[in-house]
């Protein structure tokens, strides 16, 4: 009998944990406008969100690879150009988790924006890349 009570207590504990997880995921999806009514919808919504974020990451990596060519014609000191170019390539190739990657891209985009703030004349492609990277904020 004691064993059954132990198992019953464990089942109740797991049910509570599952309800808490369900509530947490619903609360996390809510700000994005995603409403889920059951576990199947939740799994589908999470998969869709992961897919979107993965596509955004892939596109940002592609944009980062274009920065060295776009900076080639920028009117800026060669050292600064080389630093920004190598940082862009390094970011595009690194294998950090998505949160770290987006944080580093945000910092890089701010540095690129600072170059704009210094009165550096950037080629149109660089401005377009900077605008694209600004979505990471």
Backbone as CSV, one residue per row, in Angstrom:
resi,resn,N_x,N_y,N_z,CA_x,CA_y,CA_z,C_x,C_y,C_z
1,UNK,0.812,-1.196,0.000,0.000,0.000,0.000,0.861,1.268,0.000
2,UNK,1.943,1.253,0.772,2.822,2.420,0.849,3.460,2.696,-0.503
3,UNK,3.745,1.632,-1.212,4.348,1.783,-2.536,3.375,2.451,-3.488
4,UNK,2.101,2.074,-3.420,1.075,2.683,-4.273,0.923,4.163,-3.961
5,UNK,0.977,4.511,-2.671,0.857,5.914,-2.280,2.061,6.711,-2.780
6,UNK,3.211,6.082,-2.735,4.427,6.735,-3.231,4.301,7.013,-4.728
7,UNK,3.802,6.026,-5.484,3.618,6.190,-6.927,2.544,7.236,-7.228
8,UNK,1.485,7.223,-6.445,0.411,8.197,-6.621,0.936,9.618,-6.363
9,UNK,1.746,9.776,-5.339,2.329,11.092,-5.042,3.237,11.535,-6.186
10,UNK,3.986,10.613,-6.740,4.872,10.940,-7.869,4.058,11.331,-9.097
11,UNK,2.987,10.633,-9.364,2.114,10.968,-10.492,1.534,12.363,-10.314
12,UNK,1.075,12.679,-9.120,0.520,14.013,-8.856,1.591,15.086,-9.025
13,UNK,2.803,14.793,-8.612,3.916,15.724,-8.751,4.211,15.988,-10.238
14,UNK,4.210,14.925,-11.025,4.466,15.056,-12.460,3.341,15.798,-13.170
15,UNK,2.095,15.556,-12.751,0.966,16.280,-13.335,1.084,17.777,-13.061
16,UNK,1.467,18.139,-11.866,1.654,19.541,-11.514,2.784,20.156,-12.341
17,UNK,3.858,19.412,-12.477,4.993,19.880,-13.275,4.569,20.096,-14.727
18,UNK,3.783,19.177,-15.257,3.304,19.290,-16.630,2.378,20.502,-16.798
19,UNK,1.479,20.721,-15.845,0.590,21.894,-15.893,1.411,23.190,-15.847
20,UNK,2.431,23.214,-15.009,3.291,24.391,-14.917,4.042,24.638,-16.225
21,UNK,4.525,23.569,-16.820,5.213,23.686,-18.101,4.263,24.197,-19.173
22,UNK,3.076,23.641,-19.219,2.060,24.073,-20.191,1.771,25.571,-20.008
23,UNK,1.577,25.999,-18.770,1.314,27.409,-18.495,2.478,28.289,-18.889
24,UNK,3.691,27.840,-18.619,4.882,28.618,-18.980,5.007,28.787,-20.487
25,UNK,4.789,27.717,-21.222,4.881,27.792,-22.683,3.771,28.694,-23.238
26,UNK,2.570,28.568,-22.714,1.468,29.449,-23.150,1.809,30.910,-22.882
27,UNK,2.347,31.188,-21.702,2.726,32.560,-21.361,3.856,33.070,-22.245
28,UNK,4.784,32.195,-22.617,5.891,32.601,-23.482,5.423,32.876,-24.907
29,UNK,4.437,32.117,-25.373,3.937,32.305,-26.741,2.948,33.465,-26.832
30,UNK,2.290,33.788,-25.730,1.274,34.841,-25.717,1.727,36.179,-26.265
31,UNK,2.873,36.721,-25.822,3.311,38.025,-26.335,3.527,38.048,-27.853
32,UNK,3.762,36.882,-28.443,3.936,36.804,-29.891,2.594,36.675,-30.603
33,UNK,1.498,36.729,-29.834,0.174,36.627,-30.433,-0.259,35.209,-30.727
34,UNK,0.443,34.237,-30.170,0.129,32.837,-30.417,-0.758,32.331,-29.288
35,UNK,-1.922,31.823,-29.659,-2.851,31.272,-28.681,-2.949,29.772,-28.936
36,UNK,-2.751,28.995,-27.874,-2.843,27.544,-28.009,-3.933,27.023,-27.089
37,UNK,-4.672,26.050,-27.596,-5.776,25.481,-26.833,-5.490,24.073,-26.335
38,UNK,-4.456,23.445,-26.892,-4.120,22.097,-26.444,-2.647,21.814,-26.728
39,UNK,-2.191,20.678,-26.282,-0.772,20.331,-26.397,-0.314,20.219,-27.851
40,UNK,-1.180,19.714,-28.725,-0.812,19.579,-30.134,-0.570,20.951,-30.754
41,UNK,-1.476,21.902,-30.484,-1.287,23.262,-30.987,-0.017,23.882,-30.422
42,UNK,0.271,23.576,-29.162,1.464,24.117,-28.528,2.721,23.626,-29.227
43,UNK,2.792,22.331,-29.465,3.962,21.759,-30.127,4.111,22.352,-31.521
44,UNK,3.020,22.470,-32.250,3.058,23.046,-33.590,3.530,24.497,-33.551
45,UNK,3.015,25.266,-32.614,3.398,26.675,-32.498,4.867,26.837,-32.142
46,UNK,5.340,26.025,-31.219,6.757,26.098,-30.835,7.633,25.731,-32.026
47,UNK,7.268,24.683,-32.761,8.035,24.297,-33.951,8.057,25.433,-34.970
48,UNK,6.923,26.099,-35.180,6.868,27.222,-36.119,7.764,28.366,-35.665
49,UNK,7.725,28.675,-34.365,8.564,29.756,-33.831,10.046,29.414,-33.993
50,UNK,10.408,28.185,-33.716,11.796,27.754,-33.868,12.212,27.845,-35.332
51,UNK,11.337,27.456,-36.227,11.625,27.515,-37.657,11.850,28.959,-38.106
52,UNK,11.014,29.868,-37.654,11.157,31.277,-38.028,12.481,31.834,-37.510
53,UNK,12.786,31.567,-36.258,14.026,32.076,-35.673,15.236,31.478,-36.398
54,UNK,15.160,30.213,-36.755,16.260,29.574,-37.482,16.453,30.196,-38.851
55,UNK,15.355,30.505,-39.538,15.465,31.169,-40.846,16.051,32.566,-40.708
56,UNK,15.632,33.286,-39.673,16.184,34.629,-39.432,17.684,34.511,-39.182
57,UNK,18.080,33.560,-38.368,19.507,33.370,-38.090,20.282,33.072,-39.374
58,UNK,19.763,32.191,-40.211,20.417,31.851,-41.471,20.556,33.084,-42.362
59,UNK,19.497,33.880,-42.448,19.549,35.084,-43.277,20.543,36.101,-42.731
60,UNK,20.608,36.242,-41.418,21.565,37.179,-40.817,22.988,36.710,-41.082
61,UNK,23.231,35.422,-40.980,24.576,34.905,-41.270,24.957,35.205,-42.719
62,UNK,24.007,35.074,-43.613,24.258,35.390,-45.016,24.581,36.877,-45.195
63,UNK,23.815,37.731,-44.512,24.077,39.169,-44.578,25.464,39.495,-44.025
64,UNK,25.841,38.855,-42.937,27.153,39.111,-42.353,28.275,38.751,-43.320
65,UNK,28.084,37.698,-44.105,29.105,37.297,-45.084,29.245,38.321,-46.211
66,UNK,28.208,39.124,-46.446,28.255,40.136,-47.498,28.936,41.428,-47.055
67,UNK,29.114,41.607,-45.769,29.632,42.880,-45.257,31.040,43.206,-45.756
68,UNK,31.987,42.265,-45.777,33.313,42.648,-46.278,33.285,43.241,-47.692
69,UNK,32.517,42.653,-48.585,32.411,43.201,-49.943,31.736,44.562,-49.938
70,UNK,30.710,44.701,-49.101,29.987,45.969,-49.052,30.862,47.074,-48.461
71,UNK,31.739,46.721,-47.533,32.612,47.726,-46.915,33.817,48.082,-47.785
72,UNK,34.073,47.285,-48.812,35.257,47.511,-49.653,35.297,48.937,-50.202
73,UNK,34.155,49.507,-50.532,34.099,50.849,-51.108,33.753,51.924,-50.090
74,UNK,33.652,51.562,-48.829,33.279,52.534,-47.803,34.430,53.500,-47.540
75,UNK,34.081,54.747,-47.338,35.066,55.783,-47.044,35.338,55.776,-45.545
76,UNK,36.228,54.853,-45.145,36.556,54.720,-43.728,38.000,54.284,-43.598
77,UNK,38.599,54.498,-42.445,39.986,54.066,-42.260,40.130,52.562,-42.513
78,UNK,41.196,52.161,-43.207,41.376,50.739,-43.534,41.350,49.827,-42.307
79,UNK,41.929,50.260,-41.187,41.927,49.425,-39.985,40.523,49.167,-39.475
80,UNK,39.695,50.206,-39.484,38.312,50.057,-39.028,37.528,49.167,-39.980
81,UNK,37.772,49.342,-41.288,37.104,48.512,-42.301,37.465,47.050,-42.101
82,UNK,38.775,46.791,-41.909,39.230,45.415,-41.729,38.665,44.819,-40.442
83,UNK,38.615,45.606,-39.383,38.081,45.126,-38.108,36.604,44.750,-38.243
84,UNK,35.818,45.620,-38.866,34.392,45.332,-39.057,34.193,44.133,-39.974
85,UNK,34.999,44.044,-41.025,34.878,42.920,-41.963,35.205,41.593,-41.300
86,UNK,36.313,41.572,-40.548,36.689,40.305,-39.912,35.698,39.914,-38.822
87,UNK,35.162,40.906,-38.104,34.145,40.610,-37.081,32.881,40.037,-37.730
88,UNK,32.488,40.586,-38.864,31.298,40.095,-39.571,31.492,38.642,-40.005
89,UNK,32.649,38.343,-40.557,32.926,36.973,-41.014,32.983,36.023,-39.811
90,UNK,33.620,36.466,-38.729,33.706,35.636,-37.527,32.317,35.327,-36.989
91,UNK,31.456,36.353,-36.948,30.082,36.140,-36.469,29.324,35.178,-37.376
92,UNK,29.507,35.329,-38.670,28.789,34.471,-39.624,29.180,33.004,-39.471
93,UNK,30.413,32.758,-39.053,30.912,31.389,-38.977,30.836,30.765,-37.585
94,UNK,30.642,31.567,-36.548,30.660,31.002,-35.203,29.441,30.120,-34.947
95,UNK,29.610,29.206,-34.017,28.560,28.229,-33.735,27.990,28.405,-32.334
96,UNK,27.795,29.645,-31.911,27.216,29.922,-30.594,25.719,29.608,-30.619
97,UNK,25.133,29.461,-29.433,23.689,29.266,-29.383,23.000,30.528,-29.921
98,UNK,21.734,30.399,-30.286,21.033,31.506,-30.934,20.980,32.767,-30.088
99,UNK,20.731,32.638,-28.804,20.640,33.821,-27.947,21.969,34.571,-27.925
100,UNK,23.069,33.846,-27.789,24.398,34.465,-27.791,24.682,35.075,-29.151
101,UNK,24.359,34.350,-30.213,24.578,34.846,-31.569,23.828,36.163,-31.795
102,UNK,22.547,36.199,-31.448,21.767,37.419,-31.666,22.295,38.572,-30.818
103,UNK,22.753,38.271,-29.627,23.323,39.306,-28.766,24.596,39.884,-29.390
104,UNK,25.431,39.031,-29.917,26.679,39.487,-30.559,26.403,40.243,-31.847
105,UNK,25.412,39.803,-32.591,25.046,40.517,-33.818,24.514,41.903,-33.475
106,UNK,23.726,41.994,-32.416,23.195,43.286,-31.981,24.348,44.243,-31.669
107,UNK,25.347,43.732,-30.947,26.511,44.547,-30.591,27.281,44.956,-31.847
108,UNK,27.443,44.026,-32.779,28.130,44.332,-34.033,27.373,45.403,-34.828
109,UNK,26.060,45.251,-34.898,25.237,46.224,-35.637,25.355,47.608,-35.007
110,UNK,25.442,47.655,-33.679,25.624,48.939,-33.004,26.972,49.551,-33.366
111,UNK,28.007,48.713,-33.461,29.329,49.197,-33.872,29.326,49.715,-35.294
112,UNK,28.610,49.025,-36.154,28.495,49.471,-37.541,27.726,50.789,-37.608
113,UNK,26.694,50.899,-36.781,25.928,52.145,-36.722,26.794,53.281,-36.188
114,UNK,27.692,52.969,-35.248,28.604,53.982,-34.716,29.512,54.496,-35.830
115,UNK,29.941,53.591,-36.710,30.754,54.016,-37.854,29.974,55.010,-38.716
116,UNK,28.680,54.764,-38.856,27.835,55.715,-39.590,27.781,57.044,-38.856
117,UNK,27.712,56.986,-37.538,27.618,58.189,-36.720,28.872,59.036,-36.782
118,UNK,29.990,58.446,-37.166,31.248,59.197,-37.257,31.336,59.985,-38.559
119,UNK,30.287,59.957,-39.332,30.307,60.682,-40.599,30.938,59.893,-41.722
120,UNK,31.175,58.617,-41.475,31.747,57.766,-42.515,30.711,57.573,-43.609
121,UNK,31.129,57.766,-44.807,30.225,57.556,-45.938,30.240,56.076,-46.282
122,UNK,29.121,55.446,-46.094,29.016,54.025,-46.404,28.271,53.829,-47.709
123,UNK,28.689,52.831,-48.412,28.022,52.506,-49.666,26.591,52.057,-49.381
124,UNK,25.735,52.239,-50.348,24.330,51.870,-50.213,24.138,50.433,-49.731
125,UNK,24.930,49.452,-50.228,24.742,48.082,-49.729,24.983,47.960,-48.223
126,UNK,25.929,48.735,-47.691,26.209,48.654,-46.258,25.032,49.196,-45.463
127,UNK,24.450,50.282,-45.934,23.289,50.860,-45.251,22.143,49.851,-45.263
128,UNK,21.938,49.183,-46.390,20.877,48.168,-46.485,21.160,47.007,-45.527
129,UNK,22.423,46.585,-45.436,22.778,45.513,-44.509,22.544,45.939,-43.066
130,UNK,22.899,47.179,-42.753,22.697,47.683,-41.396,21.218,47.704,-41.049
131,UNK,20.391,48.125,-41.981,18.945,48.131,-41.736,18.440,46.702,-41.499
132,UNK,18.953,45.761,-42.257,18.545,44.363,-42.077,18.974,43.829,-40.729
133,UNK,20.174,44.179,-40.296,20.665,43.706,-39.008,19.938,44.342,-37.841
134,UNK,19.331,45.495,-38.068,18.670,46.204,-36.985,17.458,45.442,-36.438
135,UNK,16.953,44.452,-37.157,15.818,43.675,-36.658,16.197,42.850,-35.446
136,UNK,17.496,42.658,-35.214,17.940,41.838,-34.103,17.692,42.524,-32.775
137,UNK,17.549,43.816,-32.766,17.335,44.559,-31.518,16.058,44.157,-30.934
